[in-house]
Amino acid sequence: MQEYKLFLNGEWADSSTGETFEDINPATLETIGVLQKASLEDVLNAVDSAKDAFESWSRTPAPQRGKILFRAARMLEERKEELARLMAVENGKILTEARGDVQEAIDMAYYAAGEGRRLLGETTPSELPDKFCMTVRRPIGVVGLITPFNFPMAIPAWKIMPALISGNTLVLKPSSDTPLLAIELVKILSKAGVPKGVINLVTGEGGKVGAALVRNKKIAAISFTGSLDNGKWISSEASQDMKRVSLEMGGKNPIIVMDDADMELAVDGVLWGAFGTTGQRCTAASRVIVHEKMLPEFQKKLIERAKQLKIGSGLDESVDMGPLINGQQLKKVEKYVQIGKDEGARLALGGSTTKPLPGYFFEPTIFTDVTAKMKIAQEEIFGPVLSLISAESLDQAIDIANSVAYGLSSSIYTKDIKNAFLAIERIEAGITYVNAPTIGAEIHLPFGGVKATGNGTREAGTTAIDEFTELKTVYFDYSGRLQKAQIDTQIDI
C-alpha cells in the first residue's frame, strides 16, 4: 500500500507523530493509500516555511511567476487522463466529470498565468497639479487554503493559482476524503519550478489541522470552501487576528421551469443539475419550481428519464452516477429522505441505497408534492435528492426560490425574455443561468453567492486576484513644494 507524505519546505516528510489515516475508494470501500496525520508541529513548520519563502517569491516578477504556472498547466494537460482516472477511484466521479474537474484546473492555471502580465491597478488624475495618483496590487502574505472533496483538483487550483500569481506563499489543507489529487497537483507545481517553501501541504483532520491554520497568527488570509457551520466558525475565529477570510459555503439552488419552457431541454438540464456529481456540488439543483400548467407532464418525463440513470463505478464509461463520498454522507442523505416522508412529501422515485458495488451508492431520488417550507426544500442535503415544487406564476416561483438561507446559483427555463430578465433581477443568488442548469461555472467569471452562501467574496475571474491581493494607493508629488489636498485646490480657471 502506497504511503503519501506531507510537503514541507520543498520536501516530502512524515508526520512528526507518525500517525496515519487511510484513503478509501467510495465505490469499492478498498483502501487506496495511507496518508499522514499532520500534527500541530507540522502545521507550524509548514507556515514557517511559507513565511520564510514569502519575501523572495513576492519579489519575483509576476510574469516570471506566470511562466511557472504556464509550465504547470501544460503538465496538467499531459496528465489529464491519468489524473481523471485517479479521481474516479478516489472521489467516485464518473470519468467524464473527472476529466472536466481536471480541465478546470488546467484552465485556471492558464488563466492565472496570463494574469502575471496584468495584475492591473488604476491611474487617475490628481486634484492638484504636478501630482500623480495610482493603485498597485500587493500580495497578502502567507495564505491558508482549505478545500473540500467534491472538486479535488479544480477547487485547490481555483485557490492555489491566483494565490501564487499574486505573489503569496501558501499552506494547503485538502479534504481527508480526496488528498491524492491535491498531492499530485503539488507535485506538478513543484516540478514546474515553484521554489521550496512557497507551497506546502498538510493532510489530516479538519478540526485539528484546518483549525491550526485558522488560528496561526502568521497566516494572513484563509480561503475556505465547505459547510456553513465550519465557515461560521472560521469567520469568528479568524476575526480575532483580523485575517482576510474568503468563504464559499454551499447552496440550495433552484431551477424555475415556466409554462413556455422547452420541455425536453428543461428535463435534460434538471437531470444534469440534480444528479451530476451525485448531487455533491454546492451548485447542484436540489429544488425545481415548476409552473403548475407544466408540472404534470414535466414530472412524468423527469421521472421516466431519471429511472434510466445507471449507477456504478466512475471508471465504467457507461455509468451516469457514482457513489456518495463516504458513509457519513450516505447516512445524512438517508436521514433527509426520511424527513421528507415524515413531512408529507411524496417519494416518487428512489429513496434507498443501492448495491451495484459494495460502496456508498444511493438511488436518484425525486420528491413531489413538496412545499417551500419543508426541510428537504430548505436545507442543503448534498446528495441525489430533488424536490419538485409547484408555482402558479413567475412571481410566486421567485418568492419560493428566495425563501431559503442560501443564495449561490439559480436557473430559469423560459422562452420569454421578460421572464428571463425579471429572474436575473429578482432572484437572490450570485449566479443565474437562463435555459441552462445551475451547474457549469467558467473560470474567467466570478463565482460565489449571497446570504448564507458566503461573506461577499468571489472566486475565479479577475475577482480571484482581488481575493489574494491588497490594494495600495500611491500619491507621487513632483511639484517640489508642499501641496495640501482639499485645501490647495481652488485654482482660477
C-alpha positions in Angstrom: 0.0 0.0 0.0 1.5 3.3 -1.1 2.1 5.8 1.7 1.9 9.6 1.0 3.7 12.3 2.8 3.3 15.9 3.9 5.0 18.6 1.7 7.1 20.9 3.9 9.6 23.4 2.7 10.1 21.6 -0.6 10.5 18.1 0.9 8.1 15.2 1.3 8.0 14.3 5.0 6.3 12.0 7.5 4.2 13.5 10.3 6.2 14.3 13.4 3.9 11.9 15.3 4.0 9.0 12.8 0.2 8.9 12.8 -1.6 8.0 9.5 -5.1 7.5 8.1 -6.5 5.6 5.1 -7.9 6.9 1.9 -10.9 4.9 0.7 -12.4 4.3 -2.7 -16.1 5.1 -2.1 -17.3 2.7 -4.8 -15.5 -0.4 -3.6 -14.5 0.5 0.0 -10.9 -0.5 -0.8 -8.0 1.3 0.8 -6.1 3.1 -2.0 -3.5 5.0 0.1 -2.2 5.8 3.5 -1.8 9.5 4.4 -0.1 11.4 7.2 -2.0 12.9 10.0 -0.2 16.3 10.4 0.5 17.4 13.9 0.4 21.0 15.2 4.2 21.0 15.0 3.9 20.0 11.3 1.4 22.9 10.6 3.8 25.3 12.4 6.7 24.1 10.2 4.5 24.5 7.1 3.6 28.0 8.0 7.1 29.0 8.9 8.4 27.6 5.6 5.9 29.7 3.7 6.8 32.7 5.8 10.5 32.3 5.0 9.8 31.9 1.3 7.5 34.9 1.0 10.0 37.7 0.5 11.8 36.1 -2.4 8.6 34.8 -4.1 6.7 38.1 -3.7 9.7 40.0 -5.3 9.9 37.6 -8.2 8.4 39.5 -11.2 4.8 38.4 -11.8 5.5 37.5 -15.4 8.2 35.1 -14.2 5.7 33.6 -11.7 3.4 33.2 -14.7 5.9 31.2 -16.7 5.9 28.6 -13.9 2.1 28.4 -13.9 2.2 28.0 -17.7 4.5 25.0 -17.3 2.2 23.6 -14.7 -0.8 24.0 -17.0 1.0 22.1 -19.8 2.0 19.3 -17.4 -1.6 19.0 -16.2 -2.7 18.7 -19.8 -0.3 15.9 -20.4 -1.5 14.0 -17.4 -5.2 14.8 -17.7 -6.5 11.2 -18.3 -4.2 9.7 -15.6 -5.5 12.3 -13.1 -9.1 11.8 -14.1 -8.8 8.1 -13.6 -7.3 8.6 -10.1 -10.2 11.0 -9.3 -12.7 8.4 -10.4 -11.1 6.0 -7.9 -10.6 8.4 -5.0 -13.7 10.6 -5.3 -16.1 8.3 -7.2 -16.9 10.7 -10.0 -17.7 9.3 -13.4 -14.9 9.7 -15.9 -16.5 12.4 -18.0 -16.9 14.6 -14.9 -13.5 13.8 -13.6 -12.0 14.9 -16.9 -13.9 18.1 -16.5 -12.6 18.6 -13.0 -9.0 18.3 -14.2 -9.8 20.6 -17.1 -10.9 23.3 -14.7 -7.6 23.1 -13.0 -5.8 23.4 -16.4 -8.0 26.4 -17.4 -7.3 28.1 -14.1 -3.6 27.6 -14.4 -3.5 29.1 -17.9 -5.8 32.0 -16.8 -3.9 32.8 -13.7 -0.6 32.6 -15.6 -1.8 35.2 -18.0 -2.7 37.5 -15.1 1.0 37.7 -14.5 1.2 40.1 -17.4 -1.7 42.2 -15.9 -2.3 42.4 -12.2 -3.9 45.6 -13.0 -4.1 48.8 -10.9 -5.7 52.1 -11.7 -4.4 55.5 -12.7 -6.4 58.6 -12.1 -5.9 62.4 -12.2 -5.0 64.2 -9.1 -6.9 67.2 -7.9 -3.5 69.0 -7.6 -1.0 70.0 -10.3 2.3 68.1 -10.7 1.0 65.1 -8.8 0.3 61.5 -10.0 -2.1 59.0 -8.5 -2.4 55.3 -8.9 -3.1 52.0 -7.2 -0.9 48.9 -7.2 -1.6 45.3 -6.1 0.5 43.7 -3.3 0.4 40.1 -2.1 -1.3 39.5 1.2 1.4 37.2 2.7 1.0 33.6 3.8 -2.4 32.2 3.0 -4.2 29.1 4.3 -6.3 27.2 1.8 -8.9 24.7 3.0 -10.6 22.7 0.2 -13.5 20.1 0.1 -13.8 16.6 -1.5 -16.2 17.3 -4.3 -13.8 19.0 -6.8 -10.5 17.6 -5.6 -8.4 19.1 -8.4 -10.5 22.1 -9.6 -11.1 23.8 -6.2 -7.5 23.6 -5.0 -6.4 25.0 -8.4 -9.0 27.8 -8.1 -7.3 28.9 -4.9 -3.6 28.0 -5.5 -3.1 29.5 -8.9 -4.4 33.0 -8.2 -2.7 33.0 -4.8 0.7 32.1 -6.4 0.5 34.6 -9.3 -0.3 37.3 -6.8 2.9 36.6 -5.0 1.6 34.9 -1.9 3.0 31.7 -0.3 0.6 29.1 1.0 -0.3 26.1 3.1 -2.9 23.8 1.5 -5.1 21.5 3.6 -7.2 19.3 1.3 -10.2 17.2 2.2 -9.2 13.9 4.0 -11.5 12.1 1.6 -9.6 13.2 -1.5 -6.0 14.1 -0.7 -4.3 12.3 -3.5 -5.4 14.7 -6.2 -4.0 17.6 -4.2 -0.8 15.8 -3.7 -0.4 15.3 -7.4 -1.2 18.9 -8.1 1.6 20.0 -5.6 4.0 17.6 -7.3 3.3 19.2 -10.7 3.7 22.7 -9.3 7.0 21.8 -7.7 8.3 20.1 -10.8 7.2 23.2 -12.8 9.5 25.3 -10.8 7.7 26.7 -7.7 10.5 27.3 -5.2 10.7 25.4 -2.0 8.6 26.8 0.8 6.3 28.6 -1.5 3.7 25.9 -1.4 3.2 23.5 1.5 0.7 20.7 2.0 -0.6 19.2 5.3 -3.2 16.4 5.5 -5.3 15.3 8.4 -8.5 16.1 10.3 -10.1 19.5 9.6 -10.9 20.0 13.3 -7.2 19.8 14.1 -5.1 20.7 11.0 -7.6 23.2 9.5 -8.2 24.8 12.9 -4.4 25.2 13.4 -4.1 27.1 10.1 -7.0 29.4 11.1 -5.5 30.1 14.5 -1.9 30.6 13.3 -1.0 34.3 13.7 1.4 34.1 10.7 -1.4 33.2 8.4 -2.7 36.5 6.8 -5.7 35.1 5.0 -7.9 32.0 4.8 -9.8 30.8 1.8 -12.3 28.1 2.6 -14.9 26.1 0.7 -17.1 23.8 2.8 -20.1 23.7 5.2 -21.9 26.7 6.6 -21.2 25.7 10.2 -17.5 25.4 9.6 -17.5 28.7 7.7 -19.1 30.5 10.6 -16.5 29.1 13.0 -13.7 30.2 10.7 -15.1 33.6 10.3 -15.4 34.1 14.0 -12.0 32.6 14.9 -10.1 34.4 12.1 -11.6 37.7 13.2 -9.5 37.6 16.4 -6.4 38.3 14.3 -8.2 40.4 11.6 -7.3 37.8 9.0 -8.7 38.2 5.4 -11.3 35.5 5.0 -13.0 34.2 1.8 -15.9 31.8 2.3 -17.9 29.6 -0.1 -20.4 27.6 1.9 -23.0 25.9 -0.2 -26.4 26.4 -1.6 -30.0 25.2 -2.1 -30.2 26.0 -5.7 -33.5 26.4 -7.6 -34.4 25.8 -11.2 -37.6 27.6 -12.3 -39.4 25.9 -15.2 -42.0 28.3 -16.7 -45.1 27.1 -18.8 -43.4 28.4 -22.0 -40.2 26.5 -21.4 -38.7 24.0 -23.8 -39.8 20.8 -22.0 -37.1 18.4 -23.3 -34.3 21.0 -22.7 -35.5 21.6 -19.1 -35.7 17.9 -18.3 -32.1 17.5 -19.7 -30.9 20.4 -17.5 -32.6 19.2 -14.4 -31.2 15.7 -14.7 -27.7 17.1 -15.1 -28.1 19.8 -12.4 -29.6 17.5 -9.8 -27.8 14.2 -10.3 -24.5 15.2 -11.8 -21.7 14.5 -9.3 -24.3 12.5 -7.4 -25.7 15.9 -6.2 -22.5 16.6 -4.4 -22.0 20.1 -5.8 -22.6 23.4 -4.0 -24.3 24.5 -7.2 -26.4 21.3 -7.5 -30.1 21.8 -8.4 -31.9 20.5 -5.3 -35.2 22.3 -6.0 -37.2 22.5 -9.2 -40.0 25.1 -9.1 -42.4 24.2 -12.0 -45.3 26.2 -13.3 -48.5 24.4 -12.4 -49.6 24.2 -16.0 -46.3 22.4 -16.9 -45.9 20.3 -13.8 -47.9 17.0 -14.6 -46.1 16.4 -17.9 -42.7 17.7 -16.7 -42.9 15.4 -13.6 -43.8 12.4 -15.7 -40.9 12.9 -18.2 -38.4 13.7 -15.5 -39.1 10.5 -13.5 -39.0 8.4 -16.6 -35.6 9.8 -17.6 -34.2 9.5 -14.0 -35.2 5.8 -13.9 -32.8 5.2 -16.8 -29.7 6.6 -15.0 -27.1 3.9 -14.4 -25.3 3.8 -11.1 -21.8 2.3 -10.6 -18.1 2.8 -10.5 -16.9 6.0 -12.1 -14.3 4.1 -14.1 -17.2 2.4 -16.1 -17.8 4.7 -19.1 -21.4 3.6 -19.3 -22.3 4.8 -15.8 -24.2 8.1 -15.2 -23.8 8.5 -11.5 -21.2 7.3 -9.0 -21.3 6.9 -5.2 -21.5 9.3 -2.4 -18.2 10.2 -0.8 -18.4 8.3 2.5 -20.7 6.5 5.0 -21.4 9.7 6.9 -22.8 11.4 3.8 -24.8 8.3 3.0 -26.4 8.4 6.4 -27.2 12.1 6.0 -29.0 11.5 2.7 -31.0 8.6 4.2 -31.9 10.9 7.1 -33.3 13.6 4.8 -35.3 11.1 2.8 -37.0 10.0 5.9 -37.6 13.7 6.9 -39.2 14.2 3.5 -41.6 11.3 4.0 -42.4 12.4 7.5 -43.2 16.0 6.3 -45.7 14.6 3.8 -43.8 14.9 0.6 -44.4 12.0 -1.9 -41.5 9.8 -2.7 -41.9 9.4 -6.4 -38.6 7.8 -7.2 -35.6 6.2 -5.4 -35.0 6.9 -1.7 -32.8 3.9 -1.0 -29.3 2.7 -1.1 -28.3 0.5 -4.0 -25.5 -2.0 -4.3 -24.0 -2.2 -7.8 -20.8 -2.5 -5.8 -20.1 -2.6 -2.0 -19.7 1.2 -1.9 -21.8 4.3 -0.8 -24.4 4.2 -3.6 -27.8 5.9 -3.4 -30.5 6.0 -5.9 -31.6 9.1 -7.8 -34.4 10.4 -5.6 -37.3 12.6 -6.5 -39.9 14.0 -4.1 -43.2 15.5 -5.4 -45.9 17.5 -3.5 -43.1 19.4 -1.8 -43.9 22.8 -0.2 -41.4 25.6 0.1 -41.2 25.4 3.9 -40.3 21.7 4.2 -36.8 20.9 5.4 -36.0 19.0 2.3 -36.7 22.2 0.4 -34.8 24.4 2.8 -31.7 22.6 3.9 -28.6 21.5 1.9 -28.6 17.7 1.5 -25.6 17.3 -0.8 -26.8 14.2 -2.4 -29.0 13.0 -5.3 -32.3 14.2 -3.8 -34.6 16.5 -5.8 -37.7 18.3 -4.7 -40.4 19.3 -7.1 -42.4 22.4 -6.1 -45.5 23.8 -7.9 -45.9 27.6 -8.6 -48.8 29.4 -10.2 -46.8 32.3 -11.5 -43.3 33.7 -12.0 -43.7 36.0 -9.0 -44.5 33.0 -6.8 -41.7 30.9 -8.3 -39.2 33.7 -7.5 -40.5 34.1 -4.0 -40.1 30.3 -3.4 -36.6 30.5 -4.9 -35.7 33.2 -2.5 -37.2 31.5 0.6 -34.0 29.7 1.7 -31.0 30.8 3.6 -28.6 30.3 0.7 -28.1 32.2 -2.5 -25.4 30.6 -4.7 -26.7 29.5 -8.1 -30.1 29.7 -9.8 -31.7 29.0 -13.2 -34.8 29.7 -15.2 -36.1 27.9 -18.3 -38.3 30.2 -20.4 -38.7 31.5 -24.0 -39.9 34.9 -22.7 -37.1 37.4 -22.5 -39.1 39.4 -19.9 -39.3 36.3 -17.6 -35.6 35.9 -18.0 -34.7 39.4 -17.1 -37.1 39.5 -14.2 -35.4 36.4 -12.8 -32.0 37.9 -13.3 -33.1 41.0 -11.4 -35.1 39.4 -8.6 -33.6 36.0 -7.7 -31.3 36.3 -4.7 -28.2 34.5 -6.0 -24.6 35.1 -7.1 -25.2 33.2 -10.3 -28.2 32.9 -12.6 -28.4 30.7 -15.7 -31.1 31.2 -18.4 -32.1 27.9 -20.2 -29.2 26.0 -18.6 -29.0 24.2 -15.2 -27.4 25.6 -12.1 -24.0 24.0 -12.7 -21.3 24.8 -15.2 -19.3 27.8 -13.9 -16.5 29.0 -16.2 -13.2 30.0 -14.6 -12.9 33.5 -16.2 -16.1 34.7 -14.4 -16.7 35.5 -10.8 -18.0 32.6 -8.7 -19.8 33.0 -5.3 -23.1 33.8 -3.7 -25.1 35.9 -1.3 -26.8 35.4 2.0 -25.5 32.3 3.9 -23.6 31.1 0.9 -20.6 33.3 1.6 -19.2 36.5 3.0 -19.4 38.6 -0.1 -16.1 37.4 -1.7 -15.9 35.8 -5.2 -13.5 33.3 -6.6 -12.3 32.9 -10.2 -12.1 35.5 -12.9 -10.5 38.8 -12.1 -12.1 38.6 -8.6 -9.7 35.8 -7.8 -6.9 38.4 -8.0 -9.0 40.6 -5.7 -9.2 37.7 -3.2 -5.5 37.3 -3.0 -4.1 40.8 -3.2 -4.2 44.0 -1.2 -4.6 47.4 -3.0 -2.1 50.1 -2.2 -2.9 53.7 -3.2 0.2 55.7 -4.3 0.4 59.5 -4.5 3.5 60.9 -6.3 4.0 64.6 -5.9 6.7 66.0 -8.2 5.8 69.7 -7.7 8.8 70.4 -5.4 6.5 72.2 -2.8 4.1 71.3 -0.1 0.6 70.8 -1.5 -2.4 70.2 0.7 -5.2 68.1 -0.8 -8.7 69.5 -0.2 -7.1 72.8 0.8 -4.9 73.9 -2.1 -7.5 73.0 -4.7 -9.0 76.4 -5.5 -7.5 77.2 -8.9 -8.7 80.0 -11.1 -9.9 78.8 -14.5 
